[in-house]
Amino acid sequence: MPTAAKLAASIMLAISGFIVIVVVVNVYPDAARRSVGLTSTAIFTGLIVGWRGLGKRISEDEGSGMMSGLKSGVAMFIWVIFLYALENMIAGIQDNLYYQPMTALLVIPAGMIGFGQMALNGPLIGTMVVLAAISGKVTKTADTRWN
């Protein structure tokens, strides 16, 4: 059932994903060549995590919603780096880099670790935390106002 909280959460997390990718491109200029795919991945992941995760569970949160927003921000971050590592694995398969299927599958966790290490950057972490907390607060406000 569509609710105002689900709509607010999905929109806020999609906007947050877009802003974080803009920061990633500014911090890592070599990531700009793949920014279109990464941006669309972050936006669609934000829509899905916001609708299915944050928007659904915000009514159970008795606080201001910031912790729920942070949890959803972490979930969104994990899904984005997973999907980006999966995309890198598929590109490697197309370039015939792997001789065995298990080698290709083991590239995904290694890629996730590499992207996670890239995210250990002050401006990037700060942007993600602040935007996730704001998303949680806006979603909680929408839930209390219209439900």
C-alpha positions as CSV (number, residue, x, y, z in Angstrom):
1,M,0.0,0.0,0.0
2,P,1.5,3.4,-1.0
3,T,2.0,5.8,1.9
4,A,3.5,9.2,2.3
5,A,6.4,7.8,4.2
6,K,7.3,5.3,1.4
7,L,7.1,8.1,-1.2
8,A,9.2,10.5,0.9
9,A,11.8,7.9,1.7
10,S,12.2,6.7,-1.8
11,I,12.5,10.3,-3.2
12,M,14.9,11.3,-0.4
13,L,17.2,8.3,-0.8
14,A,17.2,8.6,-4.6
15,I,18.3,12.3,-4.2
16,S,20.8,11.3,-1.6
17,G,22.2,8.6,-4.0
18,F,22.6,11.2,-6.7
19,I,24.4,13.7,-4.5
20,V,26.7,11.1,-3.1
21,I,27.7,10.1,-6.7
22,V,28.4,13.7,-7.5
23,V,30.7,13.8,-4.5
24,V,32.4,10.5,-5.6
25,V,33.1,12.0,-9.0
26,N,34.6,15.1,-7.5
27,V,36.7,13.1,-5.0
28,Y,37.8,10.4,-7.6
29,P,37.9,12.0,-11.0
30,D,38.7,8.7,-12.7
31,A,35.3,7.5,-11.6
32,A,33.7,10.0,-14.0
33,R,34.0,7.7,-16.9
34,R,31.4,5.3,-15.3
35,S,29.4,8.0,-13.5
36,V,26.3,7.5,-15.7
37,G,25.9,3.8,-14.7
38,L,26.8,4.5,-11.1
39,T,24.4,7.4,-10.9
40,S,21.5,5.3,-12.3
41,T,22.4,2.4,-10.0
42,A,22.4,4.7,-6.9
43,I,19.1,6.4,-7.9
44,F,17.2,3.1,-8.5
45,T,18.7,1.5,-5.4
46,G,17.6,4.6,-3.4
47,L,14.1,4.3,-4.7
48,I,13.9,0.6,-3.9
49,V,15.5,0.8,-0.4
50,G,13.4,3.8,0.4
51,W,10.2,2.2,-0.6
52,R,10.8,-1.3,0.7
53,G,13.0,-0.5,3.7
54,L,12.9,2.9,5.3
55,G,9.3,3.8,4.2
56,K,7.9,0.6,5.5
57,R,9.7,0.5,8.9
58,I,9.6,4.2,9.8
59,S,6.3,3.9,11.6
60,E,7.9,1.5,14.1
61,D,10.6,4.0,14.9
62,E,9.8,5.9,18.1
63,G,12.6,8.4,17.8
64,S,13.2,11.2,15.3
65,G,13.8,8.8,12.4
66,M,17.5,9.5,12.1
67,M,18.7,6.1,13.1
68,S,16.3,4.5,10.7
69,G,17.7,6.8,8.0
70,L,21.2,5.8,8.9
71,K,20.4,2.1,8.8
72,S,18.8,2.5,5.4
73,G,21.8,4.6,4.2
74,V,24.1,1.7,5.1
75,A,21.8,-0.8,3.4
76,M,21.8,1.4,0.3
77,F,25.6,1.7,0.4
78,I,26.1,-2.0,0.6
79,W,23.7,-2.7,-2.3
80,V,25.3,0.0,-4.5
81,I,28.8,-1.3,-4.0
82,F,27.5,-4.9,-4.6
83,L,25.9,-3.9,-7.8
84,Y,28.9,-2.0,-9.0
85,A,31.2,-4.9,-8.2
86,L,28.8,-7.2,-10.1
87,E,29.0,-4.9,-13.0
88,N,32.8,-5.0,-12.9
89,M,32.6,-8.8,-12.8
90,I,30.4,-8.9,-15.9
91,A,32.7,-6.6,-17.7
92,G,35.6,-8.9,-16.8
93,I,33.7,-11.9,-18.1
94,Q,33.1,-10.1,-21.4
95,D,36.8,-9.4,-21.6
96,N,37.6,-13.1,-20.9
97,L,39.6,-12.3,-17.7
98,Y,38.5,-15.4,-15.8
99,Y,39.2,-19.0,-16.6
100,Q,36.9,-20.5,-14.0
101,P,33.4,-19.5,-12.8
102,M,34.4,-19.5,-9.2
103,T,37.2,-17.0,-9.9
104,A,34.6,-14.7,-11.4
105,L,32.3,-15.1,-8.4
106,L,35.2,-14.3,-6.0
107,V,35.8,-11.0,-7.7
108,I,32.5,-9.6,-6.3
109,P,33.5,-9.6,-2.6
110,A,37.0,-8.4,-3.6
111,G,35.5,-5.5,-5.6
112,M,33.1,-4.7,-2.7
113,I,36.1,-4.4,-0.3
114,G,37.9,-2.2,-2.8
115,F,35.0,0.1,-3.3
116,G,34.5,0.2,0.5
117,Q,38.1,1.2,1.0
118,M,37.6,4.0,-1.6
119,A,34.6,5.2,0.4
120,L,36.8,5.7,3.5
121,N,37.1,9.3,2.7
122,G,36.1,12.2,5.0
123,P,33.9,14.2,2.6
124,L,32.3,11.1,1.3
125,I,31.4,9.5,4.6
126,G,30.2,12.9,6.0
127,T,27.9,13.4,3.0
128,M,26.5,9.9,3.3
129,V,25.8,10.2,7.0
130,V,24.2,13.6,6.9
131,L,22.0,12.8,3.9
132,A,20.9,9.5,5.4
133,A,20.0,11.2,8.7
134,I,18.1,14.0,6.8
135,S,16.2,11.3,4.8
136,G,15.2,9.5,8.0
137,K,14.0,12.8,9.6
138,V,12.0,13.8,6.5
139,T,10.5,10.4,6.2
140,K,9.5,10.4,9.9
141,T,7.9,13.9,9.5
142,A,5.9,12.7,6.5
143,D,4.8,9.6,8.4
144,T,3.6,11.6,11.4
145,R,1.9,14.3,9.3
146,W,0.0,12.2,6.8
147,N,-0.6,8.9,8.6
